[in-house]
């Protein structure tokens, strides 16, 4: 890029930053980099500039770069949730394109800094992922690339099944610090420092938290409707007494964090494998808030890039160029839901019905689920022409336009980041150290082909037979994999 264009871009960045600050946006210091398409699409495929190498990222890069080369899609920028916040601009963007992009990424950074879902984010994740990449490279040299990649394949197959709860460090929610050791472990009940009782939300951002113990048991009291709220102060509840000969379940309560549980209790993992699982668990915790707030985040950035661009003194040619680019970003899609468009329209409706202060409140407190449930109104559903459709025979047909059902369908699609809700039900199933996982069925069946291809990865991580209970055609079904084949049976 010529020096004159760089100078013009620097002046535009300064002006846009001043306007954004005047509107009340609060963001981290910004760092801008101008990158060629190969670099931008590499970052897009890997998710971060410093992430470890894996064949699946190369596959994603090839797909994205091919679409760019054939003119089917284009990434104008990437922004990283960090402090300082990094924004990568595509080399070859016009000045007007970069002005819109700068306004857009400033709003993204404001969202990263102020939305409560990002409050526990690791703001030094660029450096952390660089360290992870170095350690993975060392393990590849020590144990072989194929061995390490096969293991990472297995972890990535279940990477979304974590527990990203907001209540982590310092909260035990009444759990005890003594649990039965995992099957095959040495006798003794107390968790080591840095571990936690299965099912306890008392964890650090890395997924583990120091177990608490030693507090005197409070006197017995009848259960009340607000017990769970009072437990948030960290006071442990008395441990239930076991009857003689009674089998104590492990985990004591269903554990949502499948990655953490296997990393902690798998009887077959080596230390280097547990280390890799811990690092990938940290990375998923970093990405999770973005999955929870995709519609809000893009809607917020689209709302503010429009407001900021209106304040700039654009020429007629620049105004036309901006209008074309903006319409391409926020127009509704024929094939899928455009998060930029939906989020923008909801924020505009909130401002119209309340005031601008309200949208800042929503930006701070909500996620996509509460955002849609609370602010997608009947009028908006009708104005945006939203509806539910599904495949009937060989054709796709509209099946419902009732606004409540449309809203609920959108909310349901955002629960748990759009992933099935799985929990570890029993890690000593059939008293044989087998892993029993239950699917919390909520009306949407699992993809059976995907399920049957994922079970071998779970078996590789656990080392013994794994079972997954779900619902098929309103009947309970159990899928089991013993290392040789998948067995399916219906339960009574």
VOGU-3710 file (C-alpha; in Angstrom, 3 decimals, decimal comma):
1> xxxxxxxxxx> 0,000/0,000/0,000  1,457/3,411/-0,992  2,451/5,773/1,812  -0,212/8,297/0,763  -2,960/5,669/1,181  -1,558/4,619/4,553  -1,592/8,249/5,704  -5,216/8,653/4,555  -6,186/5,447/6,385  -4,461/6,631/9,569
11> xxxxxxxxxx> -6,406/9,904/9,441  -9,657/7,998/8,895  -8,921/5,669/11,826  -8,282/8,644/14,119  -11,527/10,346/13,031  -13,638/7,199/13,364  -12,134/6,405/16,776  -13,038/9,890/17,993  -16,624/9,535/16,722  -16,999/6,096/18,301
21> xxxxxxxxxx> -15,719/7,379/21,641  -18,158/10,277/21,420  -21,021/7,800/20,989  -19,968/6,097/24,228  -18,226/3,010/22,850  -15,575/1,704/25,236  -12,934/-0,492/23,630  -9,402/-1,737/24,230  -6,436/-0,114/22,459  -6,537/-1,110/18,810
31> xxxxxxxxxx> -3,794/-2,553/16,608  -4,404/-2,651/12,836  -2,555/-4,836/10,350  -2,961/-4,862/6,560  -2,577/-8,441/5,273  -2,746/-10,196/1,886  -5,576/-12,629/1,173  -3,462/-15,725/1,917  -2,755/-14,481/5,451  -6,324/-13,329/6,133
41> xxxxxxxxxx> -7,770/-16,675/5,051  -5,145/-18,592/7,009  -6,158/-16,691/10,155  -9,824/-17,293/9,320  -9,301/-21,036/8,899  -7,230/-21,428/12,065  -9,387/-19,084/14,145  -6,313/-17,259/15,502  -2,964/-16,083/14,070  -0,883/-18,258/16,417
51> xxxxxxxxxx> -2,899/-21,487/16,687  -1,361/-24,970/16,430  -1,276/-26,730/13,079  -3,794/-29,415/12,155  -4,930/-30,907/8,857  -8,563/-29,842/9,439  -7,514/-26,169/9,460  -5,790/-26,669/6,117  -8,957/-28,216/4,733  -10,972/-25,200/5,896
61> xxxxxxxxxx> -8,393/-22,823/4,401  -8,562/-24,531/1,017  -12,360/-24,228/0,957  -12,401/-20,575/2,042  -9,562/-19,510/-0,246  -11,127/-21,307/-3,232  -14,390/-19,432/-2,661  -12,433/-16,174/-2,561  -10,471/-17,000/-5,732  -13,699/-17,769/-7,622
71> xxxxxxxxxx> -15,396/-14,608/-6,342  -17,983/-16,490/-4,265  -17,128/-14,892/-0,919  -14,748/-12,373/0,598  -13,417/-11,727/4,091  -12,779/-8,004/4,496  -11,384/-8,186/8,033  -10,769/-10,285/11,123  -10,810/-9,022/14,697  -9,284/-10,751/17,734
81> xxxxxxxxxx> -10,752/-10,602/21,248  -7,643/-9,531/23,156  -6,102/-6,570/24,953  -4,901/-4,798/22,868  -7,473/-5,741/20,232  -6,037/-6,819/16,863  -7,817/-6,084/13,577  -6,535/-7,479/10,277  -7,583/-5,603/7,130  -7,485/-7,189/3,678
91> xxxxxxxxxx> -4,851/-5,703/1,397  -6,628/-4,223/-1,594  -9,604/-2,811/0,311  -10,579/0,675/-0,779  -10,466/3,554/1,707  -14,267/3,507/2,090  -14,241/-0,231/2,727  -11,593/0,223/5,402  -13,554/3,069/6,998  -16,609/0,818/7,371
101> xxxxxxxxxx> -14,424/-2,024/8,631  -12,713/0,146/11,251  -16,103/1,340/12,535  -17,310/-2,273/12,570  -14,328/-3,686/14,494  -14,390/-0,868/17,071  -17,941/-1,942/17,948  -16,812/-5,584/18,101  -14,041/-4,640/20,523  -16,530/-2,657/22,633
111> xxxxxxxxxx> -18,699/-5,778/22,774  -15,751/-8,004/23,734  -14,787/-5,657/26,545  -18,235/-5,035/28,023  -20,471/-8,068/27,461  -20,573/-10,225/30,593  -20,164/-13,464/28,610  -16,615/-12,307/27,810  -15,812/-11,263/31,386  -13,732/-14,401/32,052
121> xxxxxxxxxx> -11,990/-14,395/28,646  -8,242/-14,770/28,502  -7,209/-11,436/26,974  -3,708/-12,815/26,301  -4,965/-15,711/24,206  -2,737/-14,818/21,249  0,328/-15,502/23,393  -1,300/-18,525/25,052  -2,096/-20,133/21,704  1,451/-19,498/20,549
131> xxxxxxxxxx> 2,683/-21,407/23,609  0,179/-24,190/22,880  1,428/-24,442/19,284  5,025/-24,769/20,520  4,097/-27,548/22,961  2,088/-29,439/20,337  5,059/-29,154/17,973  7,354/-30,562/20,685  5,008/-33,496/21,274  4,885/-34,122/17,515
141> xxxxxxxxxx> 8,671/-34,413/17,458  8,732/-36,608/20,556  5,822/-38,955/19,790  5,380/-38,553/16,039  3,135/-36,314/13,963  0,660/-39,078/13,121  0,216/-40,086/16,771  -0,367/-36,511/17,926  -2,723/-35,693/15,059  -4,786/-38,833/15,681
151> xxxxxxxxxx> -5,182/-37,803/19,295  -6,111/-34,218/18,388  -8,663/-35,634/15,912  -10,361/-37,376/18,840  -10,351/-34,279/21,053  -11,671/-31,996/18,309  -14,536/-34,451/17,742  -15,915/-33,563/21,209  -14,412/-30,079/21,723  -17,794/-28,299/21,976
161> xxxxxxxxxx> -18,865/-30,428/24,946  -17,517/-28,249/27,725  -19,163/-26,378/30,583  -18,560/-22,646/30,095  -20,678/-21,589/33,086  -20,241/-18,015/34,299  -19,782/-19,210/37,899  -16,281/-20,649/37,917  -13,468/-19,660/40,233  -14,244/-19,531/43,930
171> xxxxxxxxxx> -17,731/-21,042/43,734  -18,465/-24,541/44,920  -22,249/-24,275/44,933  -22,377/-26,506/47,966  -20,361/-29,421/46,559  -18,154/-31,494/48,816  -14,439/-31,850/48,229  -14,479/-35,618/48,739  -15,580/-37,969/45,996  -14,849/-41,545/44,988
181> xxxxxxxxxx> -11,761/-41,940/42,878  -12,319/-42,838/39,226  -12,509/-46,527/38,413  -9,122/-48,158/38,570  -7,559/-45,374/40,674  -5,894/-45,837/44,046  -7,983/-45,761/47,213  -8,676/-42,453/48,881  -11,431/-39,965/48,527  -10,032/-36,448/48,729
191> xxxxxxxxxx> -9,458/-34,556/45,525  -5,940/-33,247/44,987  -5,456/-29,494/44,887  -6,302/-28,167/41,468  -9,111/-30,678/40,947  -12,795/-30,520/41,706  -15,677/-32,801/42,414  -17,432/-33,870/39,213  -20,408/-31,673/38,520  -19,113/-28,768/40,593
201> xxxxxxxxxx> -19,080/-25,391/38,872  -16,171/-24,304/41,021  -13,544/-24,027/38,297  -11,046/-21,550/36,980  -11,116/-20,355/33,389  -8,958/-23,347/32,523  -11,595/-25,734/33,807  -10,168/-26,640/37,211  -10,477/-25,047/40,623  -9,128/-25,768/44,073
211> xxxxxxxxxx> -11,467/-28,017/45,994  -12,705/-26,604/49,269  -13,068/-28,599/52,415  -12,705/-28,532/56,161  -15,729/-26,357/56,866  -17,985/-27,510/59,645  -21,250/-29,023/58,495  -24,190/-26,753/59,241  -27,103/-28,194/61,201  -29,689/-30,038/59,187
221> xxxxxxxxxx> -32,539/-27,884/57,908  -35,567/-28,628/55,762  -35,040/-27,864/52,064  -36,327/-24,519/50,822  -37,190/-23,126/47,388  -34,162/-20,796/47,346  -31,488/-23,215/48,550  -29,547/-23,067/45,278  -29,275/-19,277/45,560  -27,983/-19,381/49,123
231> xxxxxxxxxx> -25,385/-21,936/48,105  -23,719/-19,387/45,813  -21,927/-17,869/48,838  -19,675/-20,934/48,856  -20,931/-22,643/52,016  -20,695/-26,426/51,472  -23,636/-28,666/52,199  -23,254/-31,761/54,372  -22,242/-34,879/52,502  -24,999/-37,474/52,173
241> xxxxxxxxxx> -24,492/-40,572/54,289  -23,942/-43,797/52,411  -25,766/-46,918/53,388  -23,735/-50,054/53,919  -23,137/-51,849/50,615  -24,724/-49,076/48,572  -22,945/-48,243/45,326  -21,976/-44,599/45,103  -22,368/-43,196/41,614  -19,456/-41,609/39,808
251> xxxxxxxxxx> -19,789/-38,784/39,071  -22,194/-37,997/41,908  -24,130/-35,669/39,598  -24,202/-35,627/35,783  -21,148/-33,805/34,438  -21,618/-31,551/31,408  -17,939/-30,857/30,803  -17,113/-33,983/28,839  -13,655/-32,780/27,769  -12,642/-31,898/31,337
261> xxxxxxxxxx> -13,991/-35,157/32,759  -12,125/-37,374/30,289  -8,943/-35,334/30,729  -9,170/-35,800/34,508  -10,347/-39,400/34,792  -9,528/-41,373/31,645  -7,565/-44,468/32,695  -5,509/-44,626/29,480  -4,282/-41,098/28,717  -0,597/-40,241/29,016
271> xxxxxxxxxx> 0,558/-36,989/30,585  1,233/-35,352/27,221  -2,296/-36,233/26,073  -3,849/-34,743/29,205  -1,749/-31,625/28,606  -3,077/-31,266/25,059  -6,668/-31,774/26,242  -6,198/-29,052/28,859  -4,881/-26,623/26,253  -7,698/-27,353/23,794
281> xxxxxxxxxx> -10,215/-27,024/26,636  -8,820/-23,539/27,361  -9,116/-22,604/23,692  -12,737/-23,728/23,555  -13,548/-21,696/26,664  -12,107/-18,695/24,810  -14,221/-19,268/21,689  -17,436/-20,167/23,522  -18,690/-16,611/24,309  -18,496/-15,803/20,608
291> xxxxxxxxxx> -20,739/-18,794/19,905  -23,213/-17,591/22,553  -23,406/-14,032/21,188  -22,993/-14,310/17,402  -26,274/-12,540/16,550  -25,828/-9,840/19,198  -22,172/-9,221/18,381  -22,684/-8,852/14,631  -25,873/-6,842/15,119  -24,085/-4,477/17,514
301> xxxxxxxxxx> -21,174/-3,978/15,103  -23,556/-3,399/12,157  -25,640/-0,926/14,177  -22,595/1,160/15,056  -20,824/1,079/11,724  -23,967/2,569/10,206  -24,199/5,282/12,879  -20,509/6,168/12,613  -20,422/6,219/8,799  -23,302/8,721/8,801
311> xxxxxxxxxx> -21,063/11,140/10,698  -18,302/11,057/8,087  -18,064/13,608/5,284  -18,224/11,234/2,302  -18,231/12,269/-1,338  -21,051/11,146/-3,626  -18,916/8,347/-5,037  -17,905/7,211/-1,568  -21,528/7,276/-0,389  -22,606/5,006/-3,246
321> xxxxxxxxxx> -19,711/2,623/-2,586  -20,559/2,508/1,108  -24,250/1,881/0,410  -23,424/-1,085/-1,833  -21,053/-2,591/0,721  -23,410/-2,045/3,652  -26,368/-3,567/1,819  -24,289/-6,652/1,041  -23,488/-7,036/4,756  -26,939/-6,537/6,307
331> xxxxxxxxxx> -29,322/-7,820/3,656  -31,450/-10,890/4,504  -30,254/-14,194/3,081  -32,369/-16,544/0,989  -30,637/-19,669/2,275  -30,076/-19,000/5,990  -30,488/-16,516/8,801  -28,134/-13,524/8,457  -26,944/-12,684/12,027  -25,874/-9,191/10,932
341> xxxxxxxxxx> -29,368/-8,417/9,664  -31,349/-9,967/12,516  -29,150/-8,473/15,244  -29,224/-5,034/13,643  -33,011/-4,981/13,334  -33,520/-6,078/16,940  -31,137/-3,403/18,253  -32,869/-0,756/16,122  -36,241/-1,868/17,482  -34,972/-1,728/21,076
351> xxxxxxxxxx> -33,754/1,822/20,532  -37,089/2,798/18,978  -39,157/1,279/21,815  -36,880/2,374/24,674  -33,844/4,597/24,133  -30,153/4,388/23,293  -29,178/3,754/26,912  -31,209/0,547/26,756  -29,162/-0,921/23,934  -25,986/-0,416/25,989
361> xxxxxxxxxx> -27,655/-2,267/28,860  -28,657/-5,127/26,546  -25,143/-5,255/25,079  -23,726/-5,722/28,568  -26,124/-8,256/30,080  -27,618/-10,463/27,362  -26,629/-13,422/25,216  -28,292/-14,503/21,976  -30,830/-16,638/23,850  -32,099/-13,880/26,163
371> xxxxxxxxxx> -31,710/-11,287/23,389  -34,064/-13,149/21,054  -36,447/-14,336/23,758  -36,851/-10,856/25,275  -36,693/-8,531/22,276  -37,861/-10,388/19,162  -41,444/-9,142/19,019  -44,462/-10,138/16,990  -44,112/-6,989/14,873  -40,469/-7,745/14,117
381> xxxxxxxxxx> -41,201/-11,340/13,109  -43,868/-10,092/10,714  -41,760/-7,227/9,337  -38,747/-9,481/8,764  -40,988/-12,228/7,300  -39,524/-14,949/9,538  -40,960/-18,454/9,482  -40,194/-22,085/10,309  -39,578/-24,451/7,419  -38,698/-28,125/7,175
391> xxxxxxxxxx> -38,354/-30,872/4,634  -41,589/-32,664/3,744  -40,797/-35,527/1,425  -38,578/-34,256/-1,397  -39,492/-30,566/-0,876  -38,803/-27,857/1,688  -41,997/-26,256/2,933  -43,003/-23,475/5,328  -44,613/-25,185/8,308  -45,213/-22,383/10,820
401> xxxxxxxxxx> -45,407/-18,568/10,826  -46,712/-18,116/14,379  -44,392/-15,535/15,880  -44,009/-17,282/19,248  -43,010/-20,535/17,536  -40,561/-18,702/15,271  -38,988/-17,021/18,296  -38,821/-20,283/20,254  -37,263/-22,100/17,298  -34,532/-19,457/17,081
411> xxxxxxxxxx> -33,913/-19,690/20,827  -33,740/-23,478/20,740  -31,164/-23,342/17,957  -28,911/-21,195/20,187  -29,070/-23,367/23,324  -25,644/-24,766/24,242  -24,129/-22,985/21,259  -26,302/-25,028/18,914  -24,702/-28,300/20,069  -26,415/-31,342/21,645
421> xxxxxxxxxx> -26,503/-31,262/25,434  -24,559/-34,318/26,632  -23,624/-35,276/30,193  -21,495/-37,991/31,749  -24,036/-40,128/33,595  -21,801/-42,927/34,844  -18,066/-43,521/34,525  -18,310/-47,016/36,013  -21,240/-48,342/34,034  -21,996/-52,020/34,595
431> xxxxxxxxxx> -19,214/-51,913/37,229  -16,728/-52,276/34,391  -15,284/-48,732/34,140  -17,336/-48,106/31,008  -18,387/-44,569/30,131  -22,121/-43,874/29,953  -23,155/-40,565/28,362  -26,740/-39,304/28,270  -28,203/-36,948/25,687  -30,591/-34,434/27,233
441> xxxxxxxxxx> -33,168/-34,767/24,492  -35,166/-31,602/23,772  -37,069/-32,537/20,647  -34,133/-32,612/18,201  -32,651/-35,995/17,352  -28,921/-36,533/16,971  -27,390/-37,052/13,544  -26,945/-40,827/13,700  -24,131/-40,980/11,149  -22,211/-38,330/13,065
451> xxxxxxxxxx> -22,937/-40,113/16,337  -21,628/-43,448/15,077  -18,474/-41,804/13,732  -17,842/-39,936/16,996  -18,142/-42,929/19,349  -14,779/-44,420/18,207  -13,083/-41,133/19,132  -14,658/-41,288/22,593  -13,479/-44,882/22,934  -9,942/-43,820/22,003
461> xxxxxxxxxx> -10,000/-41,158/24,726  -11,600/-43,302/27,457  -9,934/-46,599/26,562  -12,979/-48,749/27,337  -16,487/-49,313/26,034  -18,515/-46,129/25,695  -22,310/-45,816/25,623  -24,504/-42,930/24,526  -28,205/-42,818/25,382  -30,512/-40,726/23,219
471> xxxxxxxxxx> -34,015/-40,699/21,743  -34,939/-41,914/18,258  -38,508/-41,640/17,008  -39,713/-41,014/20,581  -37,991/-44,172/21,859  -34,978/-44,352/24,150  -32,001/-45,870/22,373  -28,503/-46,817/23,489  -25,490/-46,744/21,183  -22,407/-48,630/22,369
481> xxxxxxxxxx> -18,904/-48,966/20,944  -16,468/-51,570/22,281  -13,548/-50,840/19,987  -14,815/-53,063/17,185  -18,302/-52,018/16,144  -21,232/-49,786/17,080  -24,185/-51,622/18,599  -27,618/-50,013/18,688  -30,522/-51,137/20,848  -33,776/-49,665/22,110
491> xx> -34,374/-49,393/25,850  -37,569/-50,222/27,676
//
